[in-house]
Amino acid sequence: MRQCIKTIFFYGTTYTYSNLSRLFIRLFVGVMLFRFGMRQMLSYSAISQSFPDVMGIDGHTALAVMIGIEIVCSLLIMVGLFTRFSCLPAMVPMGVAVNRMLSMANVSDIADLGAMHPVYLPIMFLGVFVFIILAGPGKVSLDYVISVHLISRDQNSQADDEILKKA
């Protein structure tokens, strides 16, 4: 019984599962964001007619920028390259979507919305992006591979400097 409890609670919380869960969340949110961006790109002409001006930028340009952000950032998040930085621009379209949906619903408080209102999807994306920023990409990412390479290169250069000093 004690071994079973150790297996479930102690061994089940190792870094391997943490890294796999971060990989899963990155792939999941990346694929979902990529699908949103591709769907908007394929129906750009229909969406751009009704897309509002955002932060002083006309609707056509704002939509094109948001589609670019969604596609590029989703790909970077999926492969784990500049992951934390890539989450920041990806949060902008979600914030705009929340703002637009709340203004269309004519509510001042999100608590007044029903449980199935579409505004909750971008809010969930924002929550996942905050999680990725805080937790990082994990070991199954290009960020990790690059950091390991840079650290090993720095250690090798310090060893080479010591050899040169002795010579």
C-alpha positions in Angstrom: 0.0 0.0 0.0 2.8 2.4 0.9 4.6 1.6 -2.3 1.4 2.3 -4.3 1.0 5.7 -2.6 4.7 6.6 -3.3 4.3 5.6 -6.9 1.2 7.7 -7.4 2.2 10.8 -5.5 6.0 10.9 -5.4 7.2 9.3 -8.6 4.2 10.6 -10.6 5.3 14.2 -10.0 8.8 13.9 -11.6 10.2 16.3 -14.1 9.6 13.9 -16.9 5.8 14.3 -16.6 6.2 18.0 -16.0 8.1 18.3 -19.3 5.6 16.1 -21.2 2.7 18.1 -19.8 4.3 21.4 -20.9 4.9 19.9 -24.4 1.3 18.8 -24.5 -0.1 22.2 -23.5 2.3 23.9 -26.0 1.2 21.6 -28.8 -2.5 21.9 -27.9 -2.6 25.7 -27.7 -0.3 26.0 -30.7 -2.5 23.8 -32.9 -5.7 25.6 -31.7 -4.2 29.1 -32.3 -2.9 28.0 -35.7 -6.3 26.7 -36.7 -7.9 30.0 -35.7 -5.3 32.0 -37.7 -5.7 29.7 -40.8 -9.5 29.9 -40.7 -9.3 33.7 -40.5 -6.8 33.8 -43.3 -8.9 31.6 -45.6 -12.0 33.8 -45.0 -10.1 37.1 -44.8 -12.3 39.0 -47.3 -15.5 38.1 -45.4 -14.1 38.8 -42.0 -12.3 42.0 -42.9 -15.5 43.7 -44.0 -16.9 43.7 -40.5 -13.6 43.7 -38.5 -13.5 46.8 -36.3 -10.6 49.3 -36.0 -8.2 48.3 -33.3 -6.0 50.8 -31.4 -6.3 53.3 -34.3 -5.5 50.8 -37.0 -8.0 50.2 -39.7 -9.8 46.8 -39.7 -8.1 45.3 -42.7 -4.6 46.0 -41.4 -5.5 45.0 -37.8 -6.9 41.7 -39.0 -3.9 40.9 -41.2 -1.5 41.7 -38.2 -3.6 39.5 -35.9 -3.6 36.6 -38.4 0.2 36.9 -38.8 0.6 37.0 -35.0 -1.6 33.9 -34.6 0.1 31.9 -37.2 3.8 32.8 -36.5 3.4 32.7 -32.7 1.5 29.4 -32.8 4.3 27.8 -34.8 7.0 29.2 -32.4 5.0 28.0 -29.4 4.6 24.5 -30.9 8.3 24.0 -31.5 9.3 25.7 -28.3 11.4 28.5 -29.9 11.3 31.9 -28.0 8.3 30.4 -26.2 7.8 32.9 -23.5 8.3 35.8 -25.8 5.9 34.3 -28.4 3.1 34.1 -25.9 3.1 37.9 -25.4 2.1 38.9 -28.9 -0.3 35.9 -29.0 -2.1 37.4 -26.0 -3.0 40.6 -28.0 -5.6 39.0 -30.4 -7.2 37.2 -27.4 -7.4 40.5 -25.5 -9.0 42.2 -28.5 -11.4 39.3 -28.9 -12.5 39.6 -25.3 -12.9 43.3 -25.6 -14.9 43.0 -28.8 -17.2 40.2 -27.5 -17.9 42.1 -24.3 -18.7 45.2 -26.2 -21.0 43.3 -28.5 -22.7 41.6 -25.5 -23.4 45.0 -23.8 -22.3 43.8 -20.4 -20.1 45.6 -18.0 -19.2 42.6 -15.9 -18.1 39.2 -17.2 -20.0 37.5 -14.4 -23.2 38.6 -16.0 -22.5 36.3 -19.0 -23.9 32.8 -19.4 -21.6 29.8 -19.0 -21.5 29.0 -22.7 -20.8 32.6 -24.0 -18.0 32.6 -26.6 -15.9 35.1 -24.6 -14.7 32.3 -22.4 -12.6 30.8 -25.2 -10.2 33.7 -25.5 -10.1 34.0 -21.7 -9.0 30.4 -21.5 -6.3 31.1 -24.2 -5.1 34.0 -22.1 -4.9 31.7 -19.0 -2.9 29.1 -20.9 -0.5 31.7 -22.3 0.1 33.0 -18.7 0.8 29.4 -17.6 3.3 28.9 -20.4 5.0 32.2 -19.6 5.3 31.2 -15.9 6.2 27.5 -16.4 8.4 27.9 -19.4 8.6 25.5 -22.4 10.2 22.5 -20.7 13.0 20.3 -21.8 11.2 19.1 -25.0 11.7 22.4 -26.8 14.2 24.2 -29.0 14.7 26.8 -26.2 16.1 24.1 -24.0 18.3 22.7 -26.7 19.7 26.1 -27.5 20.3 27.0 -23.8 22.1 23.7 -23.2 24.3 24.4 -26.3 25.1 27.9 -25.1 25.9 26.7 -21.6 28.2 24.0 -22.8 29.9 26.4 -25.2 30.5 28.9 -22.4 31.9 26.1 -20.2 34.2 25.0 -23.0 35.4 28.5 -23.6 36.2 29.0 -19.9 38.2 25.7 -20.0 40.0 26.9 -23.1 40.8 30.3 -21.4 42.4 28.4 -18.5 44.5 26.3 -20.8 45.6 29.4 -22.7 46.5 31.1 -19.4 48.7 28.1 -18.4 50.5 28.1 -21.8 
